[in-house]
Amino acid sequence: QVSLVESGGGLVQPGRSLTLSCVLSGTIFSIVPVAWYRQLPGKARELIASISSDGTTHYADSVKGRFAISRDNAKNTALLQMNNLKPEDTAVYYCRMQYSDYWGQGTQVSVSS
């Protein structure tokens, strides 16, 4: 049974940083691509960052240069380092085993002064 569990969300002030974690179990983590999505209020869920099994990364223009995705295969964990957060980054953030129907439950990130 594949499971993804996100953590690390919260309320932060603009300009601050936050790191989200996604622990994936039930599969061989090191060979699967993982992605982070977010869903802004009233908007569709959007892909913001992905990392392949070989470490290749891709980012949406909206987060490029501010967010960094990484993976720790020893801990079955994908990380999303978010820097210089803006109010428009407020959303529910989800991790996904890419190209599958397996998603985490989501974690809320709110950026406000």
FENQUIJO-V957015 format. One record per helix or strand. SS is the DSSP state (a for helix, b for strand). FROM is the first residue (numbers start at 0). TO is the last residue. Records with the same first field share a line. If there is no record, write none. Layout:
SS=FROM-TO, FROM-TO
This chain:
b=2-6, 9-11, 17-24, 33-38, 44-50, 56-58, 66-71, 76-81, 90-96, 102-102, 106-110
a=28-30, 72-74, 86-88
